[in-house]
Amino acid sequence: MVSQEQRRKQLAREKMARQQERREAARRRARARNAVIAGALAVVVAGGAVSYAAGAFDGDDTTDDASAAPSSAPKDPCKKAAPGKVKPLSFKKEPALTIDKSADYTMDLKTTCGDIALDLDAAKAPHTVNSFNFLLNKGYLDHTKCHRLTTGGIYVLQCGDPKANGKGTPGYKIPDENLKDKRLKGNVYPAGTVAMANQYNAKEKQGRNTGGSQFFLVYQDSQLPPDYTPFGTISDSGMKVLKKIAAAGESTGQGDGAPNATVVIDKATVTRS
C-alpha cells in the first residue's frame, strides 16, 4: 500500500514530468513555425491586427499537493512609468518633407527599462526620418508601450503603436525606403538595426509602402527578407537595454508575445546633431 507521503511525492514527480513535456512540445512548435517564411511570422503591422504566433497556452494540471513546484513569472526588470497618458493623435496625410537629408539625426527613447539612442539615416530613409521628426515633436510616442517581443527565429522588440495592440497608426502611410541596403545581406537584419513594420505580404506581393509609426529594434541577427525599411542603428548602450528586456522573455512562452518587461517610452525625441 502506497503511503500518503509516497503518493504526494509521486504526484509531484508526475506533474514535473508533464510540465517538461509541455515545454519541449512548445519548443518544437516554435522551431516548426520559425522554419516557415520569416514574413509569415511577421514583423508587422501598422494598421492591421497583430499576428502573434499561433499556439495554445499550456495549462497546468492541478493536484492537492501544495509542495509541487509552481511556475513563477520572470521578474520585471523595468521601473514604473512616468505619469502621463498617450495622446490620441491622427493625421490625414504624410507631413511635408522638411528635414535636411545631409544632416545627422538622433532619436532618443527614454524608456522605463533604460535609454535607447538611435542614429537615424536621413540620407537613405528621408521620408521615415521626417515622419518621426514630425510625430515625436508632437509627443506622439510619449507614454506608449512597446507591445511585442519575438525570441525565436527573429529577435526584435516592436514599438511605436499608441494603442499597444498592433493596430495603431498615425493616420497616414509612408513609402518603403532603403530596401537594398548592403547591411541586409543574406536576408538578415543584423543586430543593432532599427526598421519599420508594415503590412507587406510577400506571398501575395501586396502591401508595399504601408509604413506608419510602428518600428522594430533588432537585438540579435534575424532572418527576414529585405521588405522593411532600415532607417538607423541602435547605440551600444541601447543594445544593453534591449538585451535586458529580451532576457525577461515574452508572455506566451511561444517566442512571440507581449514582453514580460513593462517597456514604456516615457519620452521620445528626434534631434538634429
C-alpha positions as CSV (number, residue, x, y, z in Angstrom):
1,M,0.0,0.0,0.0
2,V,1.5,3.4,-1.0
3,S,1.7,5.8,1.9
4,Q,0.2,9.3,1.7
5,E,3.7,10.8,1.6
6,Q,4.9,8.5,-1.1
7,R,1.7,9.3,-3.1
8,R,2.4,13.0,-2.6
9,K,5.9,12.7,-4.0
10,Q,4.7,10.6,-6.9
11,L,2.2,13.2,-7.9
12,A,4.8,15.9,-7.7
13,R,7.1,13.9,-9.9
14,E,4.4,13.2,-12.4
15,K,3.4,16.9,-12.5
16,M,7.0,17.9,-13.2
17,A,7.3,15.4,-16.0
18,R,4.1,16.8,-17.6
19,Q,5.4,20.3,-17.4
20,Q,8.7,19.3,-19.0
21,E,6.9,17.5,-21.8
22,R,4.7,20.6,-22.5
23,R,7.8,22.9,-22.5
24,E,9.5,20.6,-25.0
25,A,6.4,20.4,-27.2
26,A,6.2,24.2,-27.1
27,R,9.9,24.4,-28.2
28,R,9.2,22.0,-31.1
29,R,6.2,24.1,-32.2
30,A,8.3,27.2,-32.1
31,R,11.0,25.7,-34.2
32,A,8.5,24.5,-36.7
33,R,6.9,27.9,-37.0
34,N,10.3,29.6,-37.4
35,A,11.1,27.3,-40.4
36,V,8.2,28.9,-42.3
37,I,8.9,32.0,-44.3
38,A,10.0,34.7,-41.9
39,G,7.5,37.1,-43.3
40,A,4.7,34.8,-42.2
41,L,5.9,35.2,-38.6
42,A,5.9,38.8,-39.5
43,V,7.3,41.9,-38.0
44,V,4.1,43.8,-38.7
45,V,1.7,45.7,-38.8
46,A,0.8,49.3,-38.8
47,G,-3.0,49.4,-39.4
48,G,-3.8,45.7,-39.2
49,A,-4.4,43.1,-36.5
50,V,-1.4,42.0,-34.6
51,S,-0.3,38.5,-35.7
52,Y,1.2,36.8,-32.7
53,A,2.5,33.3,-33.3
54,A,-0.2,30.6,-33.2
55,G,-0.3,28.1,-30.4
56,A,-2.4,27.4,-27.4
57,F,-1.5,28.2,-23.8
58,D,-0.5,25.2,-21.9
59,G,-2.4,24.9,-18.6
60,D,-1.1,23.1,-15.6
61,D,-2.9,20.1,-14.1
62,T,-3.8,20.7,-10.5
63,T,-3.5,18.4,-7.6
64,D,-3.9,18.7,-3.8
65,D,-0.2,18.7,-3.4
66,A,0.8,22.2,-2.3
67,S,4.5,21.3,-2.4
68,A,4.6,20.7,-6.2
69,A,6.9,23.3,-7.8
70,P,4.8,26.3,-9.0
71,S,5.6,28.2,-12.2
72,S,6.9,31.7,-11.4
73,A,6.7,34.7,-13.7
74,P,10.1,36.4,-14.5
75,K,10.9,39.5,-12.5
76,D,10.1,42.7,-14.4
77,P,13.5,44.5,-14.8
78,C,11.9,47.9,-15.6
79,K,10.9,50.8,-13.5
80,K,7.4,52.4,-13.1
81,A,6.3,54.5,-16.0
82,A,6.3,58.3,-15.7
83,P,2.9,60.0,-15.1
84,G,1.0,60.8,-18.2
85,K,-1.3,59.5,-21.0
86,V,-0.9,58.7,-24.6
87,K,-2.1,61.5,-26.9
88,P,-4.8,60.3,-29.3
89,L,-3.3,61.9,-32.4
90,S,-4.1,61.2,-36.1
91,F,-3.2,63.0,-39.3
92,K,-4.8,62.9,-42.7
93,K,-1.6,62.8,-44.8
94,E,2.2,62.4,-44.6
95,P,3.9,65.6,-43.4
96,A,5.8,67.7,-45.9
97,L,9.5,66.8,-46.2
98,T,11.3,69.4,-44.1
99,I,14.4,67.6,-42.8
100,D,17.9,68.2,-44.1
101,K,18.9,64.9,-45.9
102,S,22.5,65.8,-45.4
103,A,22.3,66.3,-41.7
104,D,22.7,63.8,-38.8
105,Y,19.6,63.0,-36.7
106,T,19.3,61.1,-33.4
107,M,16.2,59.5,-31.9
108,D,16.2,59.1,-28.2
109,L,13.8,56.7,-26.5
110,K,13.7,57.3,-22.7
111,T,12.1,54.1,-21.5
112,T,11.2,52.5,-18.2
113,C,13.9,50.0,-18.9
114,G,16.7,52.5,-19.8
115,D,17.5,55.0,-22.6
116,I,17.8,53.7,-26.2
117,A,19.5,56.1,-28.6
118,L,19.2,55.6,-32.4
119,D,21.3,57.1,-35.1
120,L,19.0,57.9,-38.0
121,D,19.9,57.7,-41.7
122,A,18.2,60.7,-43.2
123,A,20.0,60.4,-46.5
124,K,18.8,56.9,-47.2
125,A,15.4,57.0,-45.5
126,P,14.3,60.7,-45.6
127,H,10.5,60.0,-45.5
128,T,10.8,57.7,-42.5
129,V,13.1,60.1,-40.5
130,N,11.0,63.1,-41.5
131,S,7.8,61.3,-40.3
132,F,9.3,60.5,-36.9
133,N,10.7,64.0,-36.6
134,F,7.1,65.3,-37.2
135,L,5.4,62.8,-34.9
136,L,7.8,63.0,-32.0
137,N,7.8,66.8,-31.9
138,K,4.0,66.4,-31.2
139,G,4.6,63.9,-28.4
140,Y,3.1,61.0,-30.4
141,L,5.1,58.2,-28.8
142,D,5.2,59.6,-25.2
143,H,3.8,57.1,-22.7
144,T,3.4,54.4,-25.3
145,K,4.2,50.7,-24.7
146,C,6.5,48.5,-26.7
147,H,3.9,45.8,-27.3
148,R,5.7,42.9,-28.9
149,L,8.8,40.8,-28.3
150,T,10.0,37.9,-30.5
151,T,12.6,35.4,-29.2
152,G,12.8,32.7,-31.8
153,G,13.9,32.9,-35.5
154,I,13.6,36.7,-35.4
155,Y,14.8,38.7,-32.4
156,V,13.1,42.1,-32.1
157,L,11.3,44.4,-29.8
158,Q,8.4,46.2,-31.6
159,C,7.3,49.7,-30.6
160,G,5.6,52.8,-32.0
161,D,2.0,51.8,-31.5
162,P,-0.1,54.2,-29.3
163,K,-2.8,51.5,-29.0
164,A,-0.2,48.8,-27.9
165,N,-2.1,46.2,-29.8
166,G,-0.6,46.2,-33.3
167,K,-3.4,48.3,-34.8
168,G,-2.0,51.8,-34.1
169,T,-1.3,54.2,-37.0
170,P,-0.7,57.9,-37.4
171,G,-3.4,58.0,-40.0
172,Y,-1.1,58.2,-43.0
173,K,1.3,55.8,-44.7
174,I,4.9,56.4,-45.7
175,P,6.9,54.7,-48.6
176,D,9.3,51.9,-48.2
177,E,12.9,53.1,-48.4
178,N,16.5,51.7,-48.4
179,L,15.4,48.1,-49.0
180,K,18.7,47.5,-50.9
181,D,20.9,48.5,-48.0
182,K,24.1,46.4,-48.1
183,R,23.7,45.6,-44.4
184,L,20.8,43.3,-45.3
185,K,22.9,40.6,-47.0
186,G,21.6,37.1,-47.0
187,N,18.1,38.1,-45.8
188,V,19.4,39.1,-42.4
189,Y,18.7,42.2,-40.4
190,P,21.8,42.5,-38.3
191,A,21.7,43.1,-34.6
192,G,21.6,46.9,-33.9
193,T,19.2,47.7,-36.8
194,V,16.1,49.7,-36.4
195,A,13.5,49.2,-39.1
196,M,9.9,49.9,-40.0
197,A,7.0,47.5,-39.6
198,N,4.5,47.4,-42.4
199,Q,1.6,45.4,-44.0
200,Y,3.6,43.8,-46.8
201,N,2.5,40.2,-47.7
202,A,5.4,38.6,-49.5
203,K,3.4,35.6,-50.6
204,E,0.7,37.8,-52.3
205,K,3.2,40.6,-53.1
206,Q,0.8,43.1,-51.8
207,G,1.1,45.9,-49.2
208,R,4.1,47.9,-50.2
209,N,4.5,51.4,-48.9
210,T,2.4,50.9,-45.8
211,G,4.7,52.0,-43.1
212,G,3.2,54.1,-40.3
213,S,4.6,54.6,-36.8
214,Q,5.4,51.1,-35.7
215,F,9.1,50.1,-35.8
216,F,11.2,47.2,-34.5
217,L,14.6,47.1,-32.8
218,V,16.8,44.1,-33.7
219,Y,18.7,42.8,-30.6
220,Q,20.1,39.7,-32.4
221,D,20.8,38.9,-36.1
222,S,17.4,38.0,-37.5
223,Q,16.4,36.1,-40.7
224,L,14.0,38.4,-42.5
225,P,13.5,39.3,-46.2
226,P,14.5,42.9,-47.1
227,D,10.9,44.2,-47.0
228,Y,11.2,46.5,-44.0
229,T,12.8,49.9,-44.2
230,P,16.0,50.1,-42.2
231,F,16.4,53.6,-41.1
232,G,19.0,53.7,-38.4
233,T,21.2,51.9,-35.9
234,I,21.0,51.3,-32.2
235,S,23.7,52.6,-29.8
236,D,25.8,50.2,-27.7
237,S,24.1,51.3,-24.5
238,G,20.7,50.9,-26.2
239,M,21.6,47.3,-27.1
240,K,22.3,46.6,-23.5
241,V,18.8,47.8,-22.6
242,L,17.3,45.6,-25.3
243,K,19.2,42.5,-24.1
244,K,17.8,43.1,-20.6
245,I,14.3,43.3,-22.0
246,A,14.8,40.2,-24.1
247,A,16.2,38.2,-21.1
248,A,12.9,38.7,-19.3
249,G,11.1,36.9,-22.1
250,E,7.7,37.3,-23.5
251,S,4.3,36.4,-22.1
252,T,3.2,33.4,-24.2
253,G,6.3,31.3,-23.8
254,Q,5.9,30.5,-27.6
255,G,8.6,33.0,-28.8
256,D,6.2,35.8,-29.8
257,G,4.1,37.9,-27.5
258,A,4.0,40.9,-25.2
259,P,7.3,41.4,-23.3
260,N,7.3,40.4,-19.7
261,A,9.3,43.6,-19.1
262,T,7.0,46.6,-18.9
263,V,8.6,48.7,-21.7
264,V,7.0,52.1,-21.8
265,I,8.5,55.0,-23.7
266,D,8.2,57.9,-21.2
267,K,9.6,60.4,-23.7
268,A,10.7,60.2,-27.4
269,T,12.6,62.9,-29.2
270,V,14.4,63.5,-32.5
271,T,17.3,65.8,-32.5
272,R,19.4,67.2,-35.3
273,S,23.1,66.7,-34.4
